[in-house]
């Protein structure tokens, strides 16, 4: 998987700036060709809850645009790593899908800067979308006052899920606001002593371990530290990072022995079925727990990852239109569907995330999503480094490599060595 991520980053960095010119051998853009009745969409949504959410987008699009044939080119695995490899290969060949999934911030900006995605500002003039999205989220998909992507929903990364029956079995007090890392580690030890697998982890997907460390790091450094990190002023060899790595290493010691063979959704399924007790993961887990028949409040509960109360570390799913899409009209219509209030509500109900639009009535959503929607509006929102939003793609790759190196060796020096070559320059603020 590490080689896969390296291939993706290498292909994207290679030049994506030269993809349309050098790599394609001078092929011309297709945006001027006649539109067909097709629409091809590349995503990495293949788990049960993800497929259900993606189908909402497709069904709503078909309802508004009858007769269009949707080609679902979703790629399994890796939290998007595999999809990025496929996408990079297609971009190099001059054969982009009409629409593909990415994230705001640094992730989308690499495509904008390389001239690979179309201006979709016109979509924001529909259904009052411009004023319904926060200024920060609007800027995260913009350059020079133009928008280049439409987002489906915001996931909260810093969420700690737990199986209520296993916690009770081990005599662990139900975690609540103010839960500390010390208490969490003590509870993991108590669970292990009771014969319970303490920590679920989908280690086959590198982002799962990266999120666990990202959450742990945020719990130590807080908002100010996060701002230092994203402006390249955090000391990666300093005491706070060492503390976070120490806690992370202890947590890994309680992880499911089968973690290396599990994808994130398989690990979450084990939480739902009572095969492991805790999981620190973005709230894609919420949609998957419900999909597996677990009941909120009865079978599982949740709390902010230790030390992160009042913070909303987010990964936001966003779709873009290829600048030389075969079907640009259909592609823009798809993004327009994504931006509507009704679609955002129905999509996020399945996905476990919350609408980007502040004017969506979320009162019909389950309790967790209502509380998450409130937090998204009122808490401090921070962009993820594990998902390439807050930092450059080069740094994201270095971060993944560093987390993997530490997970193998539990060696702080190995972590810092893996980060040494990461480019930590933060991209200029969006326009």
TADASUL-V582011 format. One record per residue. N is the residue number from 1. RES is the residue in one letter. SS is DSSP state (H for helix, E for strand, C for the rest). PSI is psi in whole degrees, 0 to 359 (999 if undefined). Layout:
# TADASUL-V582011
N_RES_SS_PSI + N_RES_SS_PSI
This chain:
# TADASUL-V582011
1_X_C_326 + 2_X_H_321 + 3_X_H_324 + 4_X_H_313 + 5_X_H_321 + 6_X_H_317 + 7_X_H_319 + 8_X_H_312 + 9_X_H_319 + 10_X_H_316 + 11_X_H_320 + 12_X_H_322 + 13_X_H_331 + 14_X_C_323 + 15_X_C_63 + 16_X_H_336 + 17_X_H_337 + 18_X_H_6 + 19_X_H_311 + 20_X_H_335 + 21_X_H_288 + 22_X_H_308 + 23_X_H_331 + 24_X_C_351 + 25_X_C_32 + 26_X_C_24 + 27_X_C_150 + 28_X_C_155 + 29_X_C_154 + 30_X_C_0 + 31_X_C_342 + 32_X_C_354 + 33_X_C_163 + 34_X_C_138 + 35_X_C_150 + 36_X_C_191 + 37_X_C_24 + 38_X_E_162 + 39_X_E_119 + 40_X_E_130 + 41_X_E_123 + 42_X_E_127 + 43_X_C_181 + 44_X_C_28 + 45_X_C_102 + 46_X_C_352 + 47_X_C_173 + 48_X_H_309 + 49_X_H_326 + 50_X_H_317 + 51_X_H_319 + 52_X_H_319 + 53_X_H_318 + 54_X_H_323 + 55_X_H_329 + 56_X_H_314 + 57_X_H_316 + 58_X_H_315 + 59_X_H_318 + 60_X_H_323 + 61_X_H_315 + 62_X_H_322 + 63_X_H_320 + 64_X_H_342 + 65_X_C_69 + 66_X_C_147 + 67_X_C_356 + 68_X_C_132 + 69_X_E_116 + 70_X_E_127 + 71_X_E_107 + 72_X_E_103 + 73_X_C_38 + 74_X_C_143 + 75_X_C_127 + 76_X_C_141 + 77_X_C_153 + 78_X_H_10 + 79_X_H_31 + 80_X_H_345 + 81_X_H_312 + 82_X_H_319 + 83_X_H_322 + 84_X_H_327 + 85_X_H_312 + 86_X_H_316 + 87_X_H_314 + 88_X_H_319 + 89_X_H_318 + 90_X_H_322 + 91_X_H_319 + 92_X_H_327 + 93_X_C_359 + 94_X_C_28 + 95_X_C_63 + 96_X_C_152 + 97_X_C_164 + 98_X_C_318 + 99_X_E_141 + 100_X_E_161 + 101_X_E_140 + 102_X_E_199 + 103_X_E_159 + 104_X_C_182 + 105_X_C_223 + 106_X_H_327 + 107_X_H_308 + 108_X_H_331 + 109_X_H_332 + 110_X_H_323 + 111_X_H_322 + 112_X_H_311 + 113_X_H_330 + 114_X_C_4 + 115_X_C_31 + 116_X_C_347 + 117_X_E_154 + 118_X_C_150 + 119_X_C_122 + 120_X_C_29 + 121_X_H_329 + 122_X_H_330 + 123_X_H_326 + 124_X_H_347 + 125_X_C_352 + 126_X_C_144 + 127_X_C_30 + 128_X_C_31 + 129_X_H_321 + 130_X_H_313 + 131_X_H_346 + 132_X_H_344 + 133_X_C_140 + 134_X_C_155 + 135_X_H_320 + 136_X_H_316 + 137_X_H_328 + 138_X_H_315 + 139_X_H_329 + 140_X_C_348 + 141_X_C_17 + 142_X_E_158 + 143_X_E_131 + 144_X_C_38 + 145_X_C_5 + 146_X_E_146 + 147_X_E_144 + 148_X_C_4 + 149_X_C_156 + 150_X_E_131 + 151_X_E_145 + 152_X_E_320 + 153_X_E_167 + 154_X_E_125 + 155_X_E_140 + 156_X_E_119 + 157_X_C_319 + 158_X_C_60 + 159_X_E_134 + 160_X_E_116 + 161_X_E_149 + 162_X_E_147 + 163_X_E_115 + 164_X_H_325 + 165_X_H_321 + 166_X_H_321 + 167_X_H_316 + 168_X_H_320 + 169_X_H_322 + 170_X_C_359 + 171_X_C_25 + 172_X_C_132 + 173_X_C_135 + 174_X_C_123 + 175_X_C_144 + 176_X_C_180 + 177_X_C_138 + 178_X_C_7 + 179_X_C_130 + 180_X_C_163 + 181_X_H_323 + 182_X_H_316 + 183_X_H_321 + 184_X_H_312 + 185_X_H_322 + 186_X_H_322 + 187_X_H_323 + 188_X_H_318 + 189_X_H_320 + 190_X_H_319 + 191_X_H_316 + 192_X_H_319 + 193_X_H_334 + 194_X_C_6 + 195_X_C_20 + 196_X_C_138 + 197_X_C_115 + 198_X_C_318 + 199_X_E_121 + 200_X_C_141 + 201_X_C_126 + 202_X_C_71 + 203_X_C_345 + 204_X_C_335 + 205_X_C_109 + 206_X_H_332 + 207_X_H_335 + 208_X_H_314 + 209_X_H_322 + 210_X_H_319 + 211_X_H_320 + 212_X_H_316 + 213_X_H_319 + 214_X_H_315 + 215_X_H_318 + 216_X_H_318 + 217_X_H_315 + 218_X_H_322 + 219_X_H_334 + 220_X_H_315 + 221_X_H_340 + 222_X_H_189 + 223_X_H_316 + 224_X_H_318 + 225_X_H_323 + 226_X_H_321 + 227_X_H_323 + 228_X_H_319 + 229_X_H_310 + 230_X_H_353 + 231_X_C_18 + 232_X_C_39 + 233_X_C_8 + 234_X_C_135 + 235_X_C_109 + 236_X_C_345 + 237_X_C_14 + 238_X_C_175 + 239_X_H_326 + 240_X_H_317 + 241_X_H_322 + 242_X_H_320 + 243_X_H_314 + 244_X_H_319 + 245_X_H_322 + 246_X_H_315 + 247_X_H_317 + 248_X_H_315 + 249_X_H_320 + 250_X_H_319 + 251_X_H_317 + 252_X_H_331 + 253_X_C_343 + 254_X_C_5 + 255_X_E_155 + 256_X_C_126 + 257_X_C_338 + 258_X_C_6 + 259_X_H_321 + 260_X_H_341 + 261_X_H_3 + 262_X_C_136 + 263_X_C_168 + 264_X_H_320 + 265_X_H_330 + 266_X_H_322 + 267_X_H_319 + 268_X_H_323 + 269_X_H_324 + 270_X_H_325 + 271_X_H_316 + 272_X_H_323 + 273_X_H_2 + 274_X_C_28 + 275_X_C_352 + 276_X_C_159 + 277_X_C_317 + 278_X_E_153 + 279_X_E_125 + 280_X_E_107 + 281_X_C_155 + 282_X_C_163 + 283_X_C_20 + 284_X_H_331 + 285_X_H_327 + 286_X_H_311 + 287_X_H_323 + 288_X_H_323 + 289_X_H_314 + 290_X_H_320 + 291_X_H_331 + 292_X_C_12 + 293_X_C_4 + 294_X_C_144 + 295_X_C_127 + 296_X_E_133 + 297_X_C_334 + 298_X_C_308 + 299_X_C_327 + 300_X_E_156 + 301_X_E_185 + 302_X_E_158 + 303_X_E_159 + 304_X_E_142 + 305_X_C_141 + 306_X_C_128 + 307_X_C_3 + 308_X_C_22 + 309_X_C_140 + 310_X_C_4 + 311_X_E_147 + 312_X_E_89 + 313_X_E_121 + 314_X_E_148 + 315_X_E_125 + 316_X_E_129 + 317_X_E_132 + 318_X_E_145 + 319_X_E_143 + 320_X_E_163 + 321_X_E_131 + 322_X_E_138 + 323_X_C_327 + 324_X_C_45 + 325_X_C_145 + 326_X_C_329 + 327_X_C_66 + 328_X_H_325 + 329_X_H_315 + 330_X_H_322 + 331_X_H_316 + 332_X_H_325 + 333_X_H_325 + 334_X_H_315 + 335_X_H_325 + 336_X_H_321 + 337_X_H_315 + 338_X_H_323 + 339_X_C_353 + 340_X_C_153 + 341_X_H_315 + 342_X_H_320 + 343_X_H_319 + 344_X_H_321 + 345_X_H_310 + 346_X_H_320 + 347_X_H_308 + 348_X_H_333 + 349_X_H_320 + 350_X_H_325 + 351_X_H_335 + 352_X_C_354 + 353_X_C_189 + 354_X_E_152 + 355_X_C_145 + 356_X_C_330 + 357_X_C_129 + 358_X_C_347 + 359_X_C_11 + 360_X_C_130 + 361_X_C_110 + 362_X_C_12 + 363_X_C_339 + 364_X_C_353 + 365_X_C_159 + 366_X_C_165 + 367_X_H_315 + 368_X_H_313 + 369_X_H_328 + 370_X_H_317 + 371_X_H_324 + 372_X_H_320 + 373_X_H_320 + 374_X_H_317 + 375_X_H_321 + 376_X_H_327 + 377_X_H_330 + 378_X_H_338 + 379_X_C_171 + 380_X_E_116 + 381_X_E_128 + 382_X_E_139 + 383_X_E_147 + 384_X_C_146 + 385_X_C_332 + 386_X_C_341 + 387_X_C_20 + 388_X_C_27 + 389_X_C_314 + 390_X_C_340 + 391_X_C_172 + 392_X_C_159 + 393_X_H_327 + 394_X_H_318 + 395_X_H_320 + 396_X_H_316 + 397_X_H_317 + 398_X_H_323 + 399_X_H_314 + 400_X_H_315 + 401_X_H_320 + 402_X_H_317 + 403_X_H_316 + 404_X_H_320 + 405_X_H_318 + 406_X_H_321 + 407_X_H_325 + 408_X_H_318 + 409_X_H_339 + 410_X_C_29 + 411_X_C_118 + 412_X_H_323 + 413_X_H_321 + 414_X_H_322 + 415_X_H_310 + 416_X_H_326 + 417_X_H_320 + 418_X_H_333 + 419_X_H_344 + 420_X_H_319 + 421_X_C_1 + 422_X_C_137 + 423_X_C_114 + 424_X_C_11 + 425_X_C_127 + 426_X_C_137 + 427_X_C_153 + 428_X_C_152 + 429_X_C_141 + 430_X_C_157 + 431_X_C_999
